[in-house]
Amino acid sequence: MYQLKTECDFDSAHFLADYHGKCENLHGHRWHVVAYISSEDLGASGTQRSMVLDFGEFKRVVREECARLDHTFLVEEGTLKPATVEALEGEGFSLTILPFRTTAENLAHYLYERLVARGLPVSQVDCNETPLNCASYRP
């Protein structure tokens, strides 16, 4: 089995609804994402001969997905009043409304699904919310 990995960072704010502790308050992270792709075989011909995938293509796709979340307020759908969302957007804040609680575990799963949907043979995604705390998702 061949495996490649690439890494990317993004900054965003979030809070955890129905949580009792510091993370119930709005705060930010420098999220560090590590994506892995794997394949039993290497490309047989053309530009990608003897490669799982060109690193340039792999990095580009992962960075595009991280850029979608960079410098946004990650909000679990339904956790803010509609008037609050409207006021924040009216002030020009960038919100990314997600259908899940914005934990590192769920972000790892979300990014995994986004990368698979873009055609990458993803085997695992790690999502660090701090340098010492990492959640991973693999099917």
Secondary structure as the mmCIF struct_conf table of DSSP 4:
data_model
#
loop_
_struct_conf.conf_type_id
_struct_conf.id
_struct_conf.beg_label_comp_id
_struct_conf.beg_label_asym_id
_struct_conf.beg_label_seq_id
_struct_conf.end_label_comp_id
_struct_conf.end_label_asym_id
_struct_conf.end_label_seq_id
STRN STRN1 TYR A 2 HIS A 14
TURN_TY1_P TURN_TY1_P1 ALA A 17 ASP A 18
BEND BEND1 GLY A 21 GLY A 21
HELX_RH_3T_P HELX_RH_3T_P1 LYS A 22 GLU A 24
BEND BEND2 ASN A 25 ASN A 25
STRN STRN2 HIS A 27 SER A 39
BEND BEND3 GLU A 40 ASP A 41
STRN STRN3 GLY A 43 GLY A 43
BEND BEND4 SER A 45 SER A 45
HELX_RH_3T_P HELX_RH_3T_P2 GLY A 46 GLN A 48
STRN STRN4 ARG A 49 ARG A 49
TURN_TY1_P TURN_TY1_P2 SER A 50 SER A 50
BEND BEND5 VAL A 52 LEU A 53
HELX_RH_AL_P HELX_RH_AL_P1 PHE A 55 LEU A 69
TURN_TY1_P TURN_TY1_P3 ASP A 70 HIS A 71
STRN STRN5 THR A 72 GLU A 76
TURN_TY1_P TURN_TY1_P4 GLU A 77 GLY A 78
BEND BEND6 THR A 79 LEU A 80
HELX_RH_AL_P HELX_RH_AL_P2 PRO A 82 GLY A 90
TURN_TY1_P TURN_TY1_P5 GLU A 91 GLY A 92
STRN STRN6 LEU A 95 LEU A 98
BEND BEND7 PRO A 99 PHE A 100
HELX_RH_AL_P HELX_RH_AL_P3 ALA A 104 ALA A 117
TURN_TY1_P TURN_TY1_P6 ARG A 118 GLY A 119
STRN STRN7 VAL A 122 THR A 130
TURN_TY1_P TURN_TY1_P7 PRO A 131 LEU A 132
STRN STRN8 ASN A 133 TYR A 137
#
